């Protein structure tokens, strides 16, 4: 082998190794496409990767130094940003993340100080990219790379990825090269921001009177489907909830606002309205400001902070530092808490806050039945088998899901109900979205033609105030199975003491009204970044689910 060929081989191996290191999400994306049987999607993904690699190689071997230097710096910075974001968030840098970061750009100094360990890795990746793309074997210069048009070659994958993201309402870049994908996201974000305005949020102008309860708790579970809560006495799936059935007012099954966590939580926190979703979610004051204006202490507890992002004190679901400023106690759980214990820590925090003096509003996000389901409960709690770690069958998926719900929902809600004093408290329980447990399908966040079960959620109310309980019970009997997330924040506003007439006129019906809502949920963009036409999807919570398979318990296996 000649010296030139050897240098080219060494460089090629370093190039491939660098791509593998800086693109940790590729294997997962390919696996999902194969599992879902999306042959055309896999072909398109691999074709885009081939085009991107071709563009990277063209830059690396371009003899035109100005062109080479420009694109090397662009790719190096892009790769560093993409890697940092994946390390922090466990997902690819999307256009929604770009918009959120842009709105919080004034926090850049504190962000650097907080995430410096991740940023260091990104800087190292950027420096190595510069070295890799400049220390190419100089003598290998194909004739076509000498063309003056080679400077335009990297624009091809950038524009292709940007076009895919735009056509798929902000999605489509998952698993694509970090050296190019964030550039496409940045180009598209710049275009959208330059051609749209992000309005300031309104201030609270309403005046609250006497609150209906001194303490208000909203618990948002994760991925809990309403029909998996079994209310039959002595059932093996959620026996504690069944035992406590008389303490709950059951409005469910209900519909979530969206079939994806971030959008569902944003709809709730900003009290977005069904009739004017894109505008209201962008301009409404967050619920914290209404709580503080009514004299309530505000508390936010996030059990997913450690598990998903692997660092504490993080912001997700479109939460910004400006929003956090209105939260008195911001409590993301520590990163050293094992996943099966996350919701126990959340329950501890809720119970402790309810013991404090004075009015308090608590918004708590559970870890719940977050996938992968088997990581959400200890091995000793694997009541139903086989589980997904033991079998790839759909029945195993259901078993794992049931185990997660029994451990993290049935057990935890029983703890809260038995240990918390609800004498002058209203507790509202729901989930961010449901789940589609069909093999070969996304469990949730499907944009086009989503399964209604992705938005099938429980909606329960518990209170020690007998008068309020009777009001809720009367309304639930009228509207059960015909309510959605859109009624939750109007209800909380009424509990704070705001005028019911103003609430209904501006935000829609509350749970007190007993009104059967026009039920639908959203999928995809709800902020109007791509289109002011929101994707609404029909759902009938009472019928949009199939009979559930009977899980096999460990005790039966042992007999």
C-alpha positions as MATLAB code, in Angstrom:
seq = 'XXXXXXXXXXXXXXXXXXXXXXXXXXXXXXXXXXXXXXXXXXXXXXXXXXXXXXXXXXXXXXXXXXXXXXXXXXXXXXXXXXXXXXXXXXXXXXXXXXXXXXXXXXXXXXXXXXXXXXXXXXXXXXXXXXXXXXXXXXXXXXXXXXXXXXXXXXXXXXXXXXXXXXXXXXXXXXXXXXXXXXXXXXXXXXXXXXXXXXXXXXXXXXXXXXXXXXXXXXXXXXXXXXXXXXXXXXXXXXXXXXXXXXXXXXXXXXXXXXXXXXXXXXXXXXXXXXXXXXXXXXXXXXXXXXXXXXXXXXXXXXXXXXXXXXXXXXXXXXXXXXXXXXXXXXXXXXXXXXXXXXXXXXXXXXXXXXXXXXXXXXXXXXXXXXXXXXXXXXXXXXXXXXXXXXXXXXXXXXXXXXXXXXXXXXXXXXXXXXXXXXXXXXXXXXXXXXXXXXXXXXXXXXXXXXXXXXXXXXXXXXXXXXXXXXXXXXXXXXXXXXXXXXXXXXXXXXXXXXXXXXXXXXXXXXXXXXXXXXXXXXXXXXXXXXXXXXXXXXXXXXXXXXXXXXXXXXXXXXX';
ca = [
       0.000    0.000    0.000;
       1.384    3.398   -0.979;
       1.853    6.156    1.560;
      -0.907    8.205   -0.061;
      -3.354    5.297    0.079;
      -2.434    4.634    3.690;
      -3.037    8.267    4.650;
      -6.391    8.168    2.899;
      -7.339    4.953    4.722;
      -6.372    6.388    8.108;
      -8.319    9.565    7.412;
     -11.368    7.576    6.273;
     -11.353    5.489    9.447;
     -11.045    8.635   11.571;
     -13.891   10.230    9.596;
     -16.226    7.256   10.143;
     -15.335    7.053   13.848;
     -15.981   10.759   14.266;
     -19.417   10.476   12.647;
     -20.338    7.553   14.905;
     -19.268    9.462   18.042;
     -21.060   12.706   17.178;
     -24.275   11.073   15.940;
     -25.480    8.847   18.816;
     -29.115    8.768   17.687;
     -28.609    7.121   14.287;
     -28.868    3.521   15.401;
     -32.063    4.161   17.357;
     -33.662    5.903   14.371;
     -32.795    3.058   12.000;
     -34.115    0.553   14.532;
     -37.447    2.391   14.822;
     -37.876    2.597   11.046;
     -37.155   -1.129   10.729;
     -39.474   -2.027   13.624;
     -42.298    0.016   12.106;
     -41.723   -1.526    8.695;
     -41.233    1.854    7.018;
     -39.180    0.717    4.024;
     -39.564    3.968    2.090;
     -38.774    5.990    5.192;
     -35.617    3.959    5.789;
     -34.596    4.366    2.141;
     -35.132    8.139    2.336;
     -33.184    8.312    5.607;
     -30.203    6.402    4.200;
     -30.316    8.458    0.993;
     -30.163   11.687    2.977;
     -27.265   10.324    5.003;
     -25.430    9.446    1.767;
     -25.971   12.955    0.403;
     -24.780   14.487    3.675;
     -21.643   12.341    3.725;
     -20.954   13.314    0.137;
     -21.217   16.993    1.058;
     -18.903   16.553    4.052;
     -16.300   14.770    1.943;
     -16.568   17.402   -0.779;
     -15.783   20.104    1.766;
     -12.965   18.117    3.359;
     -11.151   17.684    0.044;
     -11.960   21.023   -1.564;
      -8.755   22.775   -2.700;
     -10.451   26.182   -2.370;
      -9.408   27.313    1.099;
     -11.994   30.109    1.613;
     -14.796   27.696    0.740;
     -13.263   24.946    2.804;
     -12.717   27.137    5.863;
     -16.251   28.534    5.789;
     -17.990   25.178    5.595;
     -15.605   23.508    8.035;
     -16.476   26.112   10.656;
     -20.194   25.731    9.931;
     -20.093   21.937   10.181;
     -17.884   21.999   13.292;
     -20.172   24.395   15.178;
     -23.282   22.530   14.025;
     -21.862   19.180   15.108;
     -20.876   20.583   18.501;
     -24.332   22.071   19.068;
     -26.084   18.884   17.970;
     -23.942   16.694   20.200;
     -24.366   18.968   23.248;
     -28.124   19.035   22.827;
     -28.335   15.252   22.459;
     -26.184   14.710   25.542;
     -28.369   17.074   27.574;
     -31.780   16.195   26.254;
     -31.462   12.716   24.800;
     -32.997   13.859   21.520;
     -32.059   15.628   18.325;
     -32.082   19.403   18.067;
     -35.472   20.354   16.606;
     -36.976   23.535   15.326;
     -39.161   23.771   18.428;
     -36.039   23.649   20.594;
     -34.459   26.337   18.434;
     -37.450   28.648   18.871;
     -37.512   28.073   22.636;
     -33.785   28.751   22.948;
     -34.092   31.893   20.864;
     -36.800   33.240   23.149;
     -34.496   32.592   26.142;
     -31.244   33.805   24.525;
     -30.735   36.395   27.278;
     -30.024   33.477   29.624;
     -26.995   32.368   27.602;
     -24.456   33.237   30.317;
     -26.184   31.229   33.021;
     -26.844   28.398   30.580;
     -23.126   28.180   29.798;
     -22.241   28.069   33.489;
     -24.836   25.386   34.193;
     -24.130   23.120   31.208;
     -20.406   23.641   30.901;
     -19.515   19.937   31.237;
     -21.701   19.150   28.203;
     -20.480   22.203   26.337;
     -16.868   21.116   26.841;
     -17.609   17.889   24.980;
     -19.224   19.905   22.212;
     -16.195   22.193   21.971;
     -13.894   19.171   21.802;
     -16.034   17.741   19.013;
     -15.906   21.047   17.128;
     -12.103   21.295   17.447;
     -11.626   17.713   16.287;
     -13.950   18.397   13.349;
     -11.800   21.347   12.298;
      -8.651   19.204   12.485;
     -10.291   16.307   10.677;
     -11.586   18.465    7.847;
      -8.338   20.376    7.391;
      -5.806   17.538    7.735;
      -7.038   15.575    4.750;
      -4.562   13.837    2.415;
      -3.657   16.881    0.324;
      -2.713   15.097   -2.874;
      -6.114   13.476   -3.395;
      -8.047   16.150   -5.247;
     -10.565   14.838   -7.806;
     -11.119   17.172  -10.713;
     -14.784   17.840   -9.897;
     -13.779   19.297   -6.515;
     -11.872   22.028   -8.304;
     -15.084   23.481   -9.694;
     -16.163   26.841   -8.338;
     -19.617   25.362   -7.765;
     -18.342   23.003   -5.086;
     -19.117   25.758   -2.568;
     -22.819   25.116   -3.222;
     -22.677   21.356   -2.649;
     -23.286   21.548    1.143;
     -26.400   23.612    0.495;
     -28.058   20.586   -1.084;
     -28.448   18.500    2.129;
     -29.154   21.643    4.174;
     -32.062   22.601    1.911;
     -33.300   19.004    1.633;
     -33.428   18.590    5.427;
     -34.995   22.038    5.893;
     -37.631   21.164    3.296;
     -38.390   17.874    5.024;
     -38.757   19.589    8.408;
     -41.061   22.219    6.931;
     -43.195   19.659    5.081;
     -43.571   17.553    8.229;
     -44.624   20.406   10.505;
     -41.317   20.640   12.361;
     -40.360   16.968   12.335;
     -38.218   14.860   10.020;
     -34.609   15.475   11.101;
     -34.353   12.787   13.769;
     -31.101   10.838   13.468;
     -29.706   12.913   10.605;
     -26.084   14.144   10.805;
     -25.466   16.655   13.597;
     -22.935   18.329   11.293;
     -25.740   19.403    8.942;
     -29.148   18.933   10.600;
     -28.796   21.816   13.133;
     -27.757   24.073   10.240;
     -30.990   23.198    8.430;
     -32.937   23.777   11.646;
     -31.224   27.143   12.093;
     -31.927   28.219    8.512;
     -35.595   27.280    8.787;
     -35.926   28.845   12.250;
     -34.399   32.087   10.994;
     -36.842   32.114    8.104;
     -39.828   31.514   10.364;
     -38.770   34.069   12.975;
     -38.043   36.660   10.327;
     -41.486   36.184    8.847;
     -43.479   35.871   12.065;
     -43.723   37.620   15.395;
     -43.689   36.083   18.853;
     -46.112   38.231   20.843;
     -45.580   39.065   24.483;
     -47.767   37.232   26.927;
     -50.679   39.089   28.444;
     -50.624   40.182   32.053;
     -53.250   39.010   34.518;
     -56.027   41.589   34.536;
     -58.714   39.641   36.379;
     -59.245   40.126   40.097;
     -59.774   37.054   42.251;
     -62.283   36.971   45.061;
     -62.478   34.347   47.817;
     -60.893   31.086   46.610;
     -62.957   27.899   46.700;
     -60.017   25.935   48.139;
     -56.838   26.880   49.962;
     -54.729   24.276   48.215;
     -54.975   23.183   44.572;
     -52.962   20.301   43.123;
     -52.693   19.301   39.469;
     -50.948   15.960   38.941;
     -50.044   15.216   35.314;
     -49.061   11.582   34.930;
     -46.964   10.278   32.053;
     -48.354    8.050   29.283;
     -51.258    6.648   31.335;
     -54.154    5.458   29.190;
     -57.562    5.792   30.786;
     -58.825    2.302   30.017;
     -55.867    0.754   31.874;
     -57.249    2.025   35.184;
     -59.466   -0.822   36.363;
     -62.144    0.187   38.878;
     -63.498   -3.306   39.552;
     -62.975   -4.288   43.229;
     -60.153   -6.769   43.713;
     -58.817   -6.489   40.171;
     -55.097   -7.360   39.773;
     -54.167   -4.296   37.682;
     -54.995   -1.191   39.735;
     -56.421   -2.612   42.969;
     -55.576    0.423   45.107;
     -57.467    2.835   42.865;
     -60.424    0.464   42.886;
     -60.294    0.369   46.689;
     -60.294    4.178   46.777;
     -62.935    4.573   44.081;
     -65.410    6.345   46.353;
     -62.868    9.063   47.128;
     -62.581   10.101   43.479;
     -64.941   11.933   41.192;
     -64.376   10.289   37.808;
     -64.728   12.531   34.721;
     -62.873   10.111   32.488;
     -62.086    8.623   30.142;
     -61.160   11.996   28.725;
     -59.153   13.523   25.882;
     -55.758   15.126   26.253;
     -55.072   18.445   24.576;
     -52.312   16.872   22.479;
     -50.834   13.417   21.959;
     -47.303   14.592   22.812;
     -45.979   15.515   26.266;
     -44.514   18.929   25.503;
     -47.608   20.229   23.729;
     -50.034   18.736   26.259;
     -48.207   20.368   29.169;
     -47.921   23.690   27.339;
     -51.672   23.651   26.654;
     -52.295   23.081   30.353;
     -49.800   25.613   31.761;
     -50.918   28.407   29.453;
     -54.617   27.609   29.704;
     -54.903   27.426   25.920;
     -58.430   27.463   24.557;
     -60.088   25.007   22.205;
     -61.506   27.741   19.954;
     -58.309   29.825   19.563;
     -55.477   27.428   20.292;
     -52.475   28.878   18.434;
     -53.120   32.414   19.600;
     -54.007   31.585   23.194;
     -51.055   29.265   23.764;
     -48.704   32.011   22.540;
     -50.239   34.935   24.422;
     -51.983   33.728   27.587;
     -50.276   34.395   30.890;
     -49.037   31.134   32.472;
     -51.085   29.643   35.281;
     -48.432   30.672   37.835;
     -49.261   34.349   37.392;
     -52.967   33.728   38.000;
     -52.118   31.717   41.106;
     -49.841   34.427   42.516;
     -52.349   37.171   41.732;
     -54.900   35.181   43.747;
     -52.522   34.897   46.700;
     -51.315   31.328   46.142;
     -47.774   30.091   46.562;
     -46.665   28.373   43.339;
     -44.849   25.009   43.284;
     -43.625   23.013   40.295;
     -42.440   19.408   40.802;
     -40.918   17.497   37.895;
     -40.227   13.796   38.395;
     -38.941   13.462   34.824;
     -36.115   15.956   35.217;
     -33.461   13.460   36.242;
     -34.651   10.566   34.101;
     -34.990   12.287   30.742;
     -32.448   15.087   30.770;
     -30.087   13.614   33.343;
     -29.565   16.894   35.158;
     -31.524   18.810   37.712;
     -33.092   22.220   37.424;
     -33.849   21.811   33.748;
     -36.555   23.325   31.613;
     -38.703   21.265   29.279;
     -42.105   21.355   27.632;
     -41.428   24.890   26.314;
     -40.846   26.287   29.794;
     -38.587   29.371   29.807;
     -36.601   31.190   32.510;
     -39.182   33.994   32.361;
     -41.891   31.496   33.301;
     -39.778   30.016   36.095;
     -39.505   33.487   37.648;
     -43.167   33.164   38.678;
     -42.635   29.797   40.402;
     -41.861   30.088   44.111;
     -40.599   26.508   44.569;
     -39.110   25.002   41.398;
     -38.421   21.346   42.267;
     -36.972   19.111   39.556;
     -35.861   15.830   41.107;
     -32.174   15.039   41.540;
     -30.309   13.076   38.904;
     -29.254   10.362   41.358;
     -32.814    9.142   42.020;
     -33.365    5.671   40.470;
     -36.275    5.704   37.972;
     -38.549    3.405   40.046;
     -38.292    5.860   42.969;
     -38.977    9.071   41.061;
     -42.709    9.162   41.729;
     -42.175    8.323   45.392;
     -40.024   11.433   45.684;
     -42.724   13.395   43.870;
     -45.338   12.108   46.315;
     -43.096   13.084   49.227;
     -42.814   16.622   47.852;
     -46.570   16.971   47.308;
     -47.395   15.702   50.796;
     -44.828   18.053   52.358;
     -46.120   21.071   50.444;
     -49.717   20.350   51.477;
     -48.628   20.518   55.129;
     -47.417   24.100   54.712;
     -49.434   27.085   55.852;
     -51.232   29.332   53.419;
     -52.737   28.804   49.970;
     -50.590   26.810   47.559;
     -50.885   25.702   43.936;
     -48.899   22.610   42.967;
     -48.276   21.470   39.397;
     -46.617   18.034   39.485;
     -45.355   16.011   36.502;
     -45.002   12.290   37.262;
     -42.572    9.894   35.636;
     -45.458    7.427   35.435;
     -45.449    4.870   32.629;
     -42.792    6.567   30.549;
     -41.194    4.219   28.049;
     -39.152    2.072   28.231;
     -41.739    0.717   30.634;
     -39.493   -1.876   32.267;
     -37.205    0.830   33.632;
     -40.022    2.447   35.586;
     -40.514   -0.300   38.172;
     -38.220   -2.664   40.104;
     -37.781   -6.286   39.102;
     -39.716   -7.343   42.199;
     -42.777   -5.472   40.898;
     -42.934   -7.375   37.594;
     -46.360   -8.781   38.458;
     -47.271   -9.518   34.838;
     -45.003  -11.552   32.572;
     -43.428  -11.969   30.116;
     -42.227   -8.377   29.915;
     -40.606   -6.560   27.018;
     -37.093   -7.397   28.205;
     -38.066  -11.065   27.956;
     -40.198  -11.123   24.822;
     -40.867   -8.987   21.772;
     -44.557   -9.821   21.624;
     -47.379   -7.333   21.872;
     -48.623   -9.166   24.970;
     -45.260   -8.533   26.627;
     -45.589   -4.849   25.820;
     -48.983   -4.779   27.519;
     -47.575   -6.645   30.541;
     -44.703   -4.176   30.936;
     -47.108   -1.281   30.618;
     -49.439   -2.756   33.246;
     -46.511   -3.272   35.611;
     -45.464    0.356   35.188;
     -48.978    1.660   35.840;
     -49.479   -0.561   38.875;
     -46.166    0.561   40.380;
     -46.060    4.236   39.469;
     -49.738    5.176   39.287;
     -51.860    2.783   41.343;
     -49.368    2.608   44.226;
     -48.342    6.276   44.201;
     -51.856    7.699   44.007;
     -52.830    5.449   46.930;
     -49.888    6.873   48.879;
     -50.931   10.455   48.203;
     -54.566    9.777   49.027;
     -53.703    8.087   52.330;
     -50.922   10.415   53.510;
     -52.028   13.844   52.284;
     -54.576   15.974   54.090;
     -57.185   16.946   51.476;
     -59.497   18.720   53.926;
     -59.334   22.073   52.134;
     -57.659   20.805   48.994;
     -58.756   20.012   45.457;
     -56.581   17.475   43.662;
     -56.995   17.036   39.904;
     -55.343   14.027   38.302;
     -54.817   13.373   34.586;
     -52.117   12.219   32.180;
     -50.292   14.154   29.490;
     -51.370   11.661   26.818;
     -52.288    8.019   26.349;
     -50.518    5.205   24.517;
     -50.889    3.139   21.401;
     -49.535   -0.286   22.338;
     -49.883   -1.788   18.870;
     -46.652   -3.334   17.608;
     -45.037   -1.449   14.750;
     -46.706    1.859   15.664;
     -45.515    4.906   17.531;
     -46.798    4.883   21.097;
     -47.657    8.611   20.886;
     -46.676   11.873   19.166;
     -47.927   10.603   15.800;
     -48.552   13.690   13.664;
     -50.565   12.295   10.777;
     -53.660   10.166   11.413;
     -52.838    9.324   15.045;
     -54.563    6.511   16.874;
     -57.169    8.040   19.268;
     -55.752    5.967   22.117;
     -52.680    8.215   22.044;
     -54.904   10.882   23.620;
     -57.103    8.706   25.868;
     -56.423    9.880   29.427;
     -58.008    9.644   32.888;
     -59.455   12.711   34.580;
     -60.135   12.406   38.306;
     -60.881   14.883   41.080;
     -60.487   14.342   44.826;
     -61.279   16.759   47.641;
     -62.064   16.730   51.335;
     -64.493   19.620   50.860;
     -67.859   17.862   50.720;
     -69.702   20.765   49.084;
     -67.141   20.958   46.263;
     -67.188   17.206   45.927;
     -70.946   17.207   45.412;
     -70.615   19.961   42.784;
     -67.957   17.975   40.918;
     -69.948   14.742   41.201;
     -73.077   16.380   39.809;
     -71.134   17.758   36.849;
     -69.294   14.479   36.227;
     -72.562   12.585   35.940;
     -73.611   14.987   33.176;
     -70.361   15.141   31.241;
     -68.420   11.959   31.991;
     -66.583   10.797   28.893;
     -67.088   14.126   27.144;
     -64.442   16.366   28.723;
     -60.846   17.172   27.866;
     -57.719   18.919   29.105;
     -59.165   22.206   27.933;
     -61.535   22.257   30.942;
     -58.803   21.785   33.558;
     -57.244   25.255   33.766;
     -60.602   27.064   33.648;
     -61.573   24.890   36.629;
     -58.388   25.793   38.497;
     -58.992   29.494   37.810;
     -62.441   29.151   39.362;
     -60.890   27.402   42.367;
     -58.518   30.372   42.713;
     -61.553   32.619   43.068;
     -61.812   34.175   39.608;
     -65.222   34.978   38.154;
     -66.931   31.943   36.571;
     -68.618   34.210   34.025;
     -65.295   35.701   32.880;
     -63.692   32.282   32.784;
     -66.382   30.682   30.627;
     -66.555   33.681   28.307;
     -62.790   33.774   27.724;
     -61.493   30.262   28.403;
     -64.423   27.917   27.894;
     -66.368   25.618   30.246;
     -65.030   24.336   33.550;
     -65.484   20.910   35.087;
     -68.141   22.460   37.340;
     -70.377   23.185   34.348;
     -71.218   19.585   33.461;
     -71.046   20.462   29.775;
     -70.299   17.886   27.127;
     -67.367   19.303   25.173;
     -66.614   19.095   21.475;
     -63.964   16.404   21.948;
     -60.797   16.428   19.831;
     -57.050   16.433   20.375;
     -54.172   17.985   18.472;
     -51.139   16.402   16.839;
     -48.051   18.259   15.710;
     -47.434   21.998   15.845;
     -49.896   23.994   17.978;
     -47.914   27.252   18.033;
     -48.704   28.202   14.445;
     -45.074   28.133   13.339;
     -45.898   26.373   10.101;
     -49.603   26.916    9.693;
     -52.389   28.513   11.697;
     -54.452   25.459   10.836;
     -54.187   23.146   13.822;
     -54.341   19.394   13.282;
     -57.483   18.338   15.180;
     -58.237   14.653   15.553;
     -61.577   13.169   16.529;
     -61.825   11.021   19.641;
     -64.712    9.381   21.470;
     -63.266    8.493   24.889;
     -66.105    6.107   25.636;
     -65.617    3.940   22.553;
     -62.142    4.590   21.098;
     -60.463    1.637   22.694;
     -60.547   -2.099   22.232;
     -61.065   -4.783   24.886;
     -57.746   -5.209   26.676;
     -55.955   -8.542   26.751;
     -55.808  -10.272   30.097;
     -52.296  -10.089   31.497;
     -50.641  -13.156   32.950;
     -49.552  -12.657   36.529;
     -46.410  -14.043   38.072;
     -48.490  -16.026   40.575;
     -50.284  -17.809   37.739;
     -46.974  -18.625   36.093;
     -45.756  -20.192   39.308;
     -48.795  -22.421   39.710;
];
